[in-house]
Amino acid sequence: MIKYRHAKFTDVEEIFDLISGYAVQGIMLPKPHNVIYENIREFVVAVDTETEKIVGTGALHMTWNEIAEVRSMAVNQDYKRKGIGAKIVKKLLLEGKIFGVKKFFTLTYSPEFFQSLGFKMTTRESLPHKIWKECIDCPKFPNCDENAMTFEFAKNA
């Protein structure tokens, strides 16, 4: 069984390992330990209740007025295609909605996954300039090759 909860300081090493596994393959940007520690409140983790191991993670980063980024999405390879990533994203979206987020975005190498959750392709240029402050530290800056995608809840939702 999988349980979902907010991350704790004791989870940082497992979160780092999950993200790093994808980063070395070039399909996710790395996150140093200090960035995970500084943003621990943003992270949700999926925990296998039998092993107590973290098998998935994701974060919701507030960027600007009513805008937030879904990022750091990673699921252990042995647990892929079990709905864990989708459940994490849905939890992050609902949490953002509580805070009053109107528009969510993600920068991803897995657009099909996010499209299946209702995200739509967009251009990076259509996103507010304020969100690019962290891009300066990215090894791919200024030649970003990630897909920009956005999500908005239906007006009556």
Disulfide bonds with the S-S distance in Angstrom:
none
